[in-house]
Amino acid sequence: MNRLARLARLGLTLGTAAALAVGLTSGAEAATGRIRIISASGQEFQIDNPPDNVCINLPVRARILVNETNKTVSYFFAANCANFTGNLAPGRTVSSQNPLSVRVIG
């Protein structure tokens, strides 16, 4: 019985350790809301709940960029977050900057 009790305690300890490890590991953070992209021809695209600190190449060059998220968005003139252009606070819009990529910075 003593051996069975030790095995049960070991199992409980390992299970608790695994649960704590999984619980303490946080997944990628994401902004809540969306980024709207409107092209020069009027096409509209959106990115829902974009992840933090990930460069996102836009499907078109944005004539109008709208930040409807709860975090600041950096926008870049070139793809792959090259040629930083500016930051867009939550609830703000920018036009005529023609960004081709964005990154949520929090």
CYANA upper distance limits for C-alpha pairs under 8 A (distance plus 0.5 A):
  1 MET  CA      5 ALA  CA      6.70
  2 ASN  CA      6 ARG  CA      6.83
  3 ARG  CA      7 LEU  CA      6.80
  4 LEU  CA      8 ALA  CA      6.66
  5 ALA  CA      9 ARG  CA      6.65
  6 ARG  CA     10 LEU  CA      6.55
  7 LEU  CA     11 GLY  CA      6.58
  8 ALA  CA     12 LEU  CA      6.63
  9 ARG  CA     13 THR  CA      6.54
 10 LEU  CA     14 LEU  CA      6.60
 11 GLY  CA     15 GLY  CA      6.49
 12 LEU  CA     16 THR  CA      6.54
 13 THR  CA     17 ALA  CA      6.63
 14 LEU  CA     18 ALA  CA      6.63
 15 GLY  CA     19 ALA  CA      6.65
 16 THR  CA     20 LEU  CA      6.62
 17 ALA  CA     21 ALA  CA      6.61
 18 ALA  CA     22 VAL  CA      6.70
 19 ALA  CA     23 GLY  CA      6.45
 20 LEU  CA     24 LEU  CA      6.43
 21 ALA  CA     25 THR  CA      6.75
 28 ALA  CA     51 PRO  CA      7.27
 28 ALA  CA     52 ASP  CA      7.73
 29 GLU  CA     51 PRO  CA      6.38
 29 GLU  CA     52 ASP  CA      6.12
 30 ALA  CA     49 ASN  CA      6.38
 30 ALA  CA     50 PRO  CA      6.03
 30 ALA  CA     51 PRO  CA      4.41
 30 ALA  CA     52 ASP  CA      5.58
 31 ALA  CA     49 ASN  CA      5.63
 31 ALA  CA     50 PRO  CA      6.06
 31 ALA  CA     51 PRO  CA      6.59
 31 ALA  CA     52 ASP  CA      7.04
 31 ALA  CA     69 THR  CA      6.43
 31 ALA  CA     70 ASN  CA      6.50
 31 ALA  CA     71 LYS  CA      6.45
 31 ALA  CA    104 VAL  CA      7.73
 31 ALA  CA    106 GLY  CA      8.09
 32 THR  CA     48 ASP  CA      8.23
 32 THR  CA     49 ASN  CA      5.37
 32 THR  CA     50 PRO  CA      7.98
 32 THR  CA     69 THR  CA      5.81
 32 THR  CA     70 ASN  CA      6.22
 32 THR  CA     71 LYS  CA      8.30
 33 GLY  CA     48 ASP  CA      6.45
 33 GLY  CA     49 ASN  CA      5.64
 33 GLY  CA     50 PRO  CA      8.37
 33 GLY  CA     68 GLU  CA      6.10
 33 GLY  CA     69 THR  CA      4.62
 33 GLY  CA     70 ASN  CA      7.15
 34 ARG  CA     46 GLN  CA      6.87
 34 ARG  CA     47 ILE  CA      5.84
 34 ARG  CA     48 ASP  CA      4.84
 34 ARG  CA     49 ASN  CA      6.07
 34 ARG  CA     50 PRO  CA      7.52
 34 ARG  CA     67 ASN  CA      7.22
 34 ARG  CA     68 GLU  CA      5.61
 34 ARG  CA     69 THR  CA      5.76
 35 ILE  CA     46 GLN  CA      5.97
 35 ILE  CA     47 ILE  CA      5.64
 35 ILE  CA     48 ASP  CA      7.15
 35 ILE  CA     50 PRO  CA      8.24
 35 ILE  CA     65 LEU  CA      7.73
 35 ILE  CA     66 VAL  CA      6.22
 35 ILE  CA     67 ASN  CA      5.39
 35 ILE  CA     68 GLU  CA      6.15
 35 ILE  CA     69 THR  CA      7.14
 36 ARG  CA     44 GLU  CA      7.56
 36 ARG  CA     45 PHE  CA      6.38
 36 ARG  CA     46 GLN  CA      4.92
 36 ARG  CA     47 ILE  CA      7.11
 36 ARG  CA     65 LEU  CA      6.37
 36 ARG  CA     66 VAL  CA      5.47
 36 ARG  CA     67 ASN  CA      7.14
 36 ARG  CA     68 GLU  CA      7.88
 37 ILE  CA     44 GLU  CA      6.14
 37 ILE  CA     45 PHE  CA      5.58
 37 ILE  CA     46 GLN  CA      6.39
 37 ILE  CA     58 LEU  CA      8.36
 37 ILE  CA     60 VAL  CA      8.46
 37 ILE  CA     62 ALA  CA      5.95
 37 ILE  CA     63 ARG  CA      8.06
 37 ILE  CA     64 ILE  CA      6.54
 37 ILE  CA     65 LEU  CA      5.47
 37 ILE  CA     66 VAL  CA      7.09
 38 ILE  CA     42 GLY  CA      6.29
 38 ILE  CA     43 GLN  CA      6.05
 38 ILE  CA     44 GLU  CA      4.98
 38 ILE  CA     45 PHE  CA      6.96
 38 ILE  CA     62 ALA  CA      5.94
 38 ILE  CA     63 ARG  CA      6.28
 38 ILE  CA     64 ILE  CA      5.55
 38 ILE  CA     65 LEU  CA      7.01
 39 SER  CA     43 GLN  CA      5.73
 39 SER  CA     44 GLU  CA      7.03
 39 SER  CA     60 VAL  CA      6.85
 39 SER  CA     61 ARG  CA      6.61
 39 SER  CA     62 ALA  CA      5.34
 39 SER  CA     63 ARG  CA      5.41
 39 SER  CA     64 ILE  CA      7.22
 40 ALA  CA     61 ARG  CA      8.39
 40 ALA  CA     62 ALA  CA      7.60
 40 ALA  CA     63 ARG  CA      5.64
 40 ALA  CA     64 ILE  CA      8.48
 45 PHE  CA     59 PRO  CA      8.27
 49 ASN  CA     69 THR  CA      7.93
 50 PRO  CA    104 VAL  CA      7.55
 51 PRO  CA    104 VAL  CA      7.28
 52 ASP  CA    103 ARG  CA      7.53
 52 ASP  CA    104 VAL  CA      5.38
 52 ASP  CA    105 ILE  CA      6.46
 52 ASP  CA    106 GLY  CA      7.31
 53 ASN  CA    103 ARG  CA      6.32
 53 ASN  CA    104 VAL  CA      6.06
 53 ASN  CA    105 ILE  CA      6.15
 54 VAL  CA    103 ARG  CA      6.13
 54 VAL  CA    104 VAL  CA      7.45
 55 CYS  CA     80 ASN  CA      6.74
 55 CYS  CA     81 CYS  CA      6.42
 55 CYS  CA    101 SER  CA      7.31
 55 CYS  CA    102 VAL  CA      6.35
 55 CYS  CA    103 ARG  CA      5.33
 55 CYS  CA    104 VAL  CA      8.44
 56 ILE  CA     80 ASN  CA      7.66
 56 ILE  CA     81 CYS  CA      8.13
 56 ILE  CA    101 SER  CA      5.96
 56 ILE  CA    102 VAL  CA      5.82
 56 ILE  CA    103 ARG  CA      6.68
 57 ASN  CA     79 ALA  CA      6.18
 57 ASN  CA     80 ASN  CA      6.67
 57 ASN  CA     81 CYS  CA      8.11
 57 ASN  CA    100 LEU  CA      6.60
 57 ASN  CA    101 SER  CA      4.77
 57 ASN  CA    102 VAL  CA      7.12
 58 LEU  CA     62 ALA  CA      8.19
 58 LEU  CA     79 ALA  CA      8.34
 58 LEU  CA    100 LEU  CA      5.85
 58 LEU  CA    101 SER  CA      5.71
 58 LEU  CA    102 VAL  CA      7.86
 59 PRO  CA    100 LEU  CA      8.35
 60 VAL  CA    100 LEU  CA      7.14
 61 ARG  CA     98 ASN  CA      6.03
 61 ARG  CA     99 PRO  CA      6.20
 61 ARG  CA    100 LEU  CA      5.33
 62 ALA  CA     95 SER  CA      8.45
 62 ALA  CA     97 GLN  CA      8.23
 62 ALA  CA     98 ASN  CA      5.45
 62 ALA  CA     99 PRO  CA      5.99
 62 ALA  CA    100 LEU  CA      7.00
 63 ARG  CA     95 SER  CA      6.10
 63 ARG  CA     96 SER  CA      5.90
 63 ARG  CA     97 GLN  CA      7.31
 63 ARG  CA     98 ASN  CA      5.62
 63 ARG  CA     99 PRO  CA      8.15
 64 ILE  CA     93 THR  CA      7.59
 64 ILE  CA     94 VAL  CA      6.33
 64 ILE  CA     95 SER  CA      4.86
 64 ILE  CA     96 SER  CA      7.17
 64 ILE  CA     97 GLN  CA      8.35
 64 ILE  CA     98 ASN  CA      7.94
 65 LEU  CA     93 THR  CA      6.19
 65 LEU  CA     94 VAL  CA      5.87
 65 LEU  CA     95 SER  CA      6.83
 66 VAL  CA     91 GLY  CA      7.87
 66 VAL  CA     92 ARG  CA      6.65
 66 VAL  CA     93 THR  CA      4.89
 66 VAL  CA     94 VAL  CA      7.08
 67 ASN  CA     72 THR  CA      8.28
 67 ASN  CA     73 VAL  CA      7.52
 67 ASN  CA     88 LEU  CA      7.18
 67 ASN  CA     89 ALA  CA      7.52
 67 ASN  CA     90 PRO  CA      6.05
 67 ASN  CA     91 GLY  CA      5.94
 67 ASN  CA     92 ARG  CA      6.07
 67 ASN  CA     93 THR  CA      6.70
 68 GLU  CA     90 PRO  CA      6.57
 68 GLU  CA     91 GLY  CA      5.63
 68 GLU  CA     92 ARG  CA      7.89
 69 THR  CA     90 PRO  CA      6.12
 69 THR  CA     91 GLY  CA      7.43
 70 ASN  CA     90 PRO  CA      5.86
 70 ASN  CA     91 GLY  CA      8.27
 71 LYS  CA     89 ALA  CA      7.26
 71 LYS  CA     90 PRO  CA      5.93
 71 LYS  CA    104 VAL  CA      7.19
 71 LYS  CA    105 ILE  CA      7.42
 71 LYS  CA    106 GLY  CA      5.13
 72 THR  CA     87 ASN  CA      7.12
 72 THR  CA     88 LEU  CA      6.09
 72 THR  CA     89 ALA  CA      5.01
 72 THR  CA     90 PRO  CA      6.05
 72 THR  CA    104 VAL  CA      6.48
 72 THR  CA    105 ILE  CA      6.17
 72 THR  CA    106 GLY  CA      5.70
 73 VAL  CA     87 ASN  CA      6.12
 73 VAL  CA     88 LEU  CA      5.59
 73 VAL  CA     89 ALA  CA      7.02
 73 VAL  CA     90 PRO  CA      8.19
 73 VAL  CA    102 VAL  CA      7.10
 73 VAL  CA    103 ARG  CA      6.12
 73 VAL  CA    104 VAL  CA      4.87
 73 VAL  CA    105 ILE  CA      6.27
 73 VAL  CA    106 GLY  CA      7.83
 74 SER  CA     84 PHE  CA      8.01
 74 SER  CA     85 THR  CA      8.14
 74 SER  CA     86 GLY  CA      6.27
 74 SER  CA     87 ASN  CA      4.79
 74 SER  CA     88 LEU  CA      6.64
 74 SER  CA    102 VAL  CA      6.08
 74 SER  CA    103 ARG  CA      5.70
 74 SER  CA    104 VAL  CA      6.71
 74 SER  CA    105 ILE  CA      7.17
 75 TYR  CA     81 CYS  CA      7.88
 75 TYR  CA     84 PHE  CA      6.83
 75 TYR  CA     85 THR  CA      6.28
 75 TYR  CA     86 GLY  CA      6.12
 75 TYR  CA     87 ASN  CA      6.68
 75 TYR  CA     88 LEU  CA      7.98
 75 TYR  CA     99 PRO  CA      6.47
 75 TYR  CA    100 LEU  CA      8.18
 75 TYR  CA    101 SER  CA      6.47
 75 TYR  CA    102 VAL  CA      4.90
 75 TYR  CA    103 ARG  CA      7.03
 76 PHE  CA     81 CYS  CA      5.85
 76 PHE  CA     82 ALA  CA      6.40
 76 PHE  CA     83 ASN  CA      5.90
 76 PHE  CA     84 PHE  CA      4.91
 76 PHE  CA     85 THR  CA      5.46
 76 PHE  CA     86 GLY  CA      7.59
 76 PHE  CA     99 PRO  CA      5.62
 76 PHE  CA    100 LEU  CA      6.66
 76 PHE  CA    101 SER  CA      5.79
 76 PHE  CA    102 VAL  CA      6.53
 77 PHE  CA     81 CYS  CA      8.18
 77 PHE  CA     82 ALA  CA      7.28
 77 PHE  CA     83 ASN  CA      5.93
 77 PHE  CA     84 PHE  CA      6.95
 77 PHE  CA     85 THR  CA      6.56
 77 PHE  CA     97 GLN  CA      7.93
 77 PHE  CA     98 ASN  CA      6.81
 77 PHE  CA     99 PRO  CA      4.74
 77 PHE  CA    100 LEU  CA      5.92
 77 PHE  CA    101 SER  CA      7.39
 78 ALA  CA     82 ALA  CA      5.61
 78 ALA  CA     83 ASN  CA      6.31
 78 ALA  CA     99 PRO  CA      7.13
 78 ALA  CA    100 LEU  CA      5.73
 78 ALA  CA    101 SER  CA      6.90
 79 ALA  CA    100 LEU  CA      5.81
 79 ALA  CA    101 SER  CA      5.71
 80 ASN  CA    101 SER  CA      6.79
 81 CYS  CA    101 SER  CA      5.96
 81 CYS  CA    102 VAL  CA      6.89
 81 CYS  CA    103 ARG  CA      7.83
 85 THR  CA     97 GLN  CA      8.09
 85 THR  CA     99 PRO  CA      8.12
 88 LEU  CA     92 ARG  CA      6.60
 88 LEU  CA     93 THR  CA      7.59
 88 LEU  CA     94 VAL  CA      7.92
